Amino acid sequence: MARTTTRDRERKARIRERELRAESLRMRRLDEITDEQIATLKKIKAAEASSKKIKASTIEDWLALRAMGAVAEHDGVLTLTSTGARVVAFESK
């Protein structure tokens, strides 16, 4: 059954608007990234390349990086997201 009622369309529009605002906020935060945070992202990338794990407890500002959408935390281990990998690739040039 198709969900094409007026209420459903309005609900989907609200969801899309909320997602757009969240993505916009992440991009604004990413524009304000510091050199120390970029160095942290490079450190995480290097650890991933050598199959080592970086614990979230060893990185001070990982919550700020997560708010930017650059890292994800799973069971206390940090991994780069695609956004974080793009930042590292851009800064490495």
C-alpha positions as CSV (number, residue, x, y, z in Angstrom):
1,M,0.0,0.0,0.0
2,A,1.4,3.4,-1.0
3,R,1.8,6.0,1.7
4,T,0.7,9.0,-0.2
5,T,-1.8,10.6,2.1
6,T,-1.6,14.3,2.9
7,R,-0.5,13.6,6.4
8,D,2.2,11.2,5.3
9,R,3.6,13.7,2.8
10,E,3.7,16.4,5.4
11,R,5.5,14.0,7.8
12,K,8.0,13.1,5.2
13,A,8.6,16.8,4.4
14,R,9.2,17.5,8.1
15,I,11.7,14.6,8.2
16,R,13.6,15.9,5.2
17,E,13.7,19.4,6.6
18,R,15.0,18.1,9.9
19,E,17.7,16.1,8.1
20,L,18.7,19.1,6.0
21,R,19.1,21.3,9.1
22,A,21.2,18.6,10.8
23,E,23.4,18.2,7.8
24,S,23.8,22.0,7.5
25,L,24.8,22.2,11.2
26,R,27.4,19.5,10.6
27,M,28.8,21.3,7.6
28,R,29.1,24.6,9.6
29,R,30.9,22.8,12.4
30,L,33.2,21.2,9.8
31,D,34.1,24.6,8.4
32,E,35.4,25.5,11.8
33,I,37.7,22.5,12.2
34,T,41.1,23.3,13.9
35,D,44.5,22.1,13.0
36,E,44.6,19.9,16.1
37,Q,41.4,18.2,15.1
38,I,42.8,17.6,11.6
39,A,45.9,16.0,13.1
40,T,43.6,13.8,15.2
41,L,41.8,12.7,12.1
42,K,45.1,11.9,10.4
43,K,46.2,9.9,13.5
44,I,43.0,7.8,13.3
45,K,43.4,7.3,9.6
46,A,47.0,6.1,10.1
47,A,45.8,3.7,12.9
48,E,43.1,2.3,10.6
49,A,45.6,1.8,7.8
50,S,47.9,-0.3,10.2
51,S,44.9,-2.2,11.6
52,K,45.3,-0.7,15.1
53,K,42.3,0.6,17.1
54,I,42.1,4.0,18.6
55,K,40.1,4.1,21.9
56,A,37.7,7.0,22.4
57,S,39.2,7.6,25.9
58,T,42.6,8.5,24.4
59,I,41.2,11.4,22.2
60,E,40.1,14.5,24.1
61,D,37.8,16.2,21.6
62,W,36.3,13.1,19.9
63,L,32.8,14.3,20.8
64,A,33.4,17.5,18.7
65,L,34.6,15.4,15.8
66,R,31.5,13.2,16.1
67,A,29.3,16.2,16.1
68,M,31.0,17.2,12.8
69,G,30.3,13.8,11.4
70,A,34.0,13.0,11.0
71,V,34.2,10.0,13.3
72,A,32.0,7.3,14.7
73,E,32.4,5.5,18.0
74,H,31.5,1.8,18.3
75,D,32.2,0.0,21.6
76,G,34.7,2.6,22.6
77,V,36.7,2.4,19.3
78,L,36.8,5.4,17.0
79,T,36.6,5.0,13.2
80,L,36.6,7.6,10.4
81,T,33.4,8.2,8.5
82,S,33.4,9.0,4.9
83,T,33.3,12.7,5.8
84,G,36.3,12.3,8.0
85,A,38.2,10.4,5.2
86,R,37.4,13.2,2.8
87,V,38.7,15.8,5.2
88,V,42.0,13.9,5.6
89,A,42.3,13.4,1.9
90,F,41.7,17.1,1.3
91,E,44.2,18.2,3.9
92,S,46.8,15.8,2.7
93,K,47.0,17.5,-0.7
